[in-house]
Amino acid sequence: MTVTIISRHSRTIQKLVREQMQQEIEELGFDPFGDGAQDVYEQRVMDLEQESLNNPDIDWDIKYSELTAHRVA
């Protein structure tokens, strides 16, 4: 299954979810997702897409920037 572009924020949401999952892996020191990583990724993306459709004022670019800034700090 591939993730479909639903909103104008889809690409940013996908980047955000990838970064969140990568940070979780680094913090834990192991991959908690294993073989189900793609399913977890797709579900998280779809959840955020739905949130974006329900609340179009969310600025996903800022959320992504905050997440990556937290990683650097």
C-alpha positions, 0 to 999 in steps of 0.5 A: 500500500502506498500513501496517497496525497490527500491535502496540501500538507501531505508531503510535510506530514509524511516527512514529519512521521518519518522523523518522529519514527526515526527519533523514537528508534534513536531514543529507544536504541532499537527498532520497536516497529520491526516488520510492521514499520510500514503499517505504523507509518501509513496509519500515522500519516493517515491519522495526521491527514485526517487531523489536517482535514478536520483542522486546516489551520495546523501548520505542519511545516512549523511542527516539522521544524520544531521536531527537527530543531528538538533533535539538533538541540 
